[in-house]
Amino acid sequence: MSLSLRPLTLRNSFQAVFLLFYLYLGLRFNHWVELLRSGSLPSFPRPAAVDGFLPISGLAGLRLWLEGGDLNPIHPAAVLIFVAALATALLLKRGFCAWICPVFTLSEPLWRLGRRLFGRNFAPPFWLDLPLRGLKYLLLGFFLWQLLWGMPLAGLRQFLYAPYHKLADVRMLEFFLQPSALLLGVLAFLTLASLFVQMPWCRYLCPYGALLGIFSLLSPSRIARREAHCIRCGHCSNRCPAWLPVMQKKQIRSSECYACLHCVSNCPAPEALALTWGGKWNIPPWLFALLLVSCFLLADLYGRLSGHWIGSVSPQEIMNLLRLARP
């Protein structure tokens, strides 16, 4: 295996490990819920890491933590995982998107398949691409306004302690296990679009990615191009899934940069392109991966040591709420 492929191979392996972890979480959580639905109390605890799929709960809980001084006990792991994701953006660009997010992991093979089928991927013209990119920021603005400014703190607290929020993780599970026709249609559209356009969800619609992108503007981690070694072949720009003009820049500070290492892996000139700290010191891909994982492990460790990782809602209460929620 050539040296130039190693960063991308490491990232792909990293993605695969996380995808298997998400599958394990989903199966275990589904088993936990099914036991409660059958009237049996599970002999194992609810996997708290599923709260990572509740970013709205994480954002709302973070506001309560900062303004009210208490970490919401219903889904505390959602808050800590949300904070850890923001920390990765501050330190490591949008590494969370390219290395950990399952949507990115599943979307990437689709545009690669599309490129093989059609010989290329397609990009909307700039006059269309620019407003489309703004959609994710509009969605982000909507959620930020509703949860941070539009809702008084008392109302936010009431929402977080409401039965609906207590079952948010179960509703999320049902959302995927019993998809509506609308959801299936949206998924089919995004799957088809991903064959033609690289990362349409990430580029145009993901509010979580938009938030991480804003935070990533402050990150000291960035792709740096060293002109003395660059042969100006254009491979870096052509392989960038965010369509950034890597070859024309000395450093990539854009909020659209995923830190996916496509440009670094496809650069044929040694030392011309690297993931760096402050544009000076190279960050080896293995160290980048280790730092990403460390942010979430520290959140997990803090939650467990402080008693704010496992939610306070008992399995018996969840069982009763599920019975009441039955049609």
Secondary structure in CASP SS format (residue, H / E / C, confidence):
PFRMAT SS
TARGET T0000
AUTHOR 0000-0000-0000
METHOD secondary structure of the structure
MODEL  1
M C 1.00
S C 1.00
L H 1.00
S H 1.00
L H 1.00
R H 1.00
P H 1.00
L H 1.00
T H 1.00
L H 1.00
R H 1.00
N H 1.00
S H 1.00
F H 1.00
Q H 1.00
A H 1.00
V H 1.00
F H 1.00
L H 1.00
L H 1.00
F H 1.00
Y H 1.00
L H 1.00
Y H 1.00
L H 1.00
G H 1.00
L H 1.00
R H 1.00
F H 1.00
N H 1.00
H H 1.00
W H 1.00
V H 1.00
E H 1.00
L H 1.00
L H 1.00
R H 1.00
S C 1.00
G C 1.00
S C 1.00
L C 1.00
P C 1.00
S C 1.00
F C 1.00
P C 1.00
R C 1.00
P C 1.00
A H 1.00
A H 1.00
V H 1.00
D H 1.00
G H 1.00
F H 1.00
L C 1.00
P H 1.00
I H 1.00
S H 1.00
G H 1.00
L H 1.00
A H 1.00
G H 1.00
L H 1.00
R H 1.00
L H 1.00
W H 1.00
L H 1.00
E H 1.00
G H 1.00
G C 1.00
D C 1.00
L C 1.00
N C 1.00
P C 1.00
I C 1.00
H C 1.00
P H 1.00
A H 1.00
A H 1.00
V H 1.00
L H 1.00
I H 1.00
F H 1.00
V H 1.00
A H 1.00
A H 1.00
L H 1.00
A H 1.00
T H 1.00
A H 1.00
L H 1.00
L H 1.00
L H 1.00
K C 1.00
R C 1.00
G H 1.00
F H 1.00
C H 1.00
A H 1.00
W H 1.00
I H 1.00
C C 1.00
P H 1.00
V H 1.00
F H 1.00
T H 1.00
L H 1.00
S H 1.00
E H 1.00
P H 1.00
L H 1.00
W H 1.00
R H 1.00
L H 1.00
G H 1.00
R H 1.00
R H 1.00
L H 1.00
F H 1.00
G C 1.00
R C 1.00
N C 1.00
F C 1.00
A C 1.00
P C 1.00
P C 1.00
F H 1.00
W H 1.00
L H 1.00
D H 1.00
L H 1.00
P H 1.00
L H 1.00
R H 1.00
G H 1.00
L H 1.00
K H 1.00
Y H 1.00
L H 1.00
L H 1.00
L H 1.00
G H 1.00
F H 1.00
F H 1.00
L H 1.00
W H 1.00
Q H 1.00
L H 1.00
L H 1.00
W H 1.00
G H 1.00
M C 1.00
P C 1.00
L H 1.00
A H 1.00
G H 1.00
L H 1.00
R H 1.00
Q H 1.00
F H 1.00
L H 1.00
Y C 1.00
A C 1.00
P H 1.00
Y H 1.00
H H 1.00
K H 1.00
L C 1.00
A H 1.00
D H 1.00
V H 1.00
R H 1.00
M H 1.00
L H 1.00
E H 1.00
F H 1.00
F H 1.00
L H 1.00
Q C 1.00
P C 1.00
S C 1.00
A H 1.00
L H 1.00
L H 1.00
L H 1.00
G H 1.00
V H 1.00
L H 1.00
A H 1.00
F H 1.00
L H 1.00
T H 1.00
L H 1.00
A H 1.00
S H 1.00
L H 1.00
F H 1.00
V C 1.00
Q C 1.00
M C 1.00
P H 1.00
W H 1.00
C H 1.00
R H 1.00
Y H 1.00
L H 1.00
C C 1.00
P H 1.00
Y H 1.00
G H 1.00
A H 1.00
L H 1.00
L H 1.00
G H 1.00
I H 1.00
F H 1.00
S H 1.00
L C 1.00
L C 1.00
S C 1.00
P C 1.00
S E 1.00
R E 1.00
I E 1.00
A E 1.00
R E 1.00
R C 1.00
E C 1.00
A C 1.00
H C 1.00
C C 1.00
I C 1.00
R C 1.00
C C 1.00
G C 1.00
H H 1.00
C H 1.00
S H 1.00
N H 1.00
R H 1.00
C C 1.00
P C 1.00
A C 1.00
W C 1.00
L C 1.00
P C 1.00
V H 1.00
M H 1.00
Q H 1.00
K C 1.00
K C 1.00
Q E 1.00
I E 1.00
R C 1.00
S C 1.00
S C 1.00
E C 1.00
C C 1.00
Y C 1.00
A C 1.00
C C 1.00
L C 1.00
H H 1.00
C H 1.00
V H 1.00
S H 1.00
N C 1.00
C C 1.00
P C 1.00
A C 1.00
P C 1.00
E C 1.00
A C 1.00
L E 1.00
A E 1.00
L E 1.00
T E 1.00
W E 1.00
G C 1.00
G C 1.00
K C 1.00
W E 1.00
N E 1.00
I C 1.00
P C 1.00
P H 1.00
W H 1.00
L H 1.00
F H 1.00
A H 1.00
L H 1.00
L H 1.00
L H 1.00
V H 1.00
S H 1.00
C H 1.00
F H 1.00
L H 1.00
L H 1.00
A H 1.00
D H 1.00
L H 1.00
Y H 1.00
G H 1.00
R H 1.00
L H 1.00
S H 1.00
G C 1.00
H C 1.00
W C 1.00
I C 1.00
G C 1.00
S C 1.00
V C 1.00
S C 1.00
P H 1.00
Q H 1.00
E H 1.00
I H 1.00
M H 1.00
N H 1.00
L H 1.00
L H 1.00
R H 1.00
L H 1.00
A H 1.00
R C 1.00
P C 1.00
END
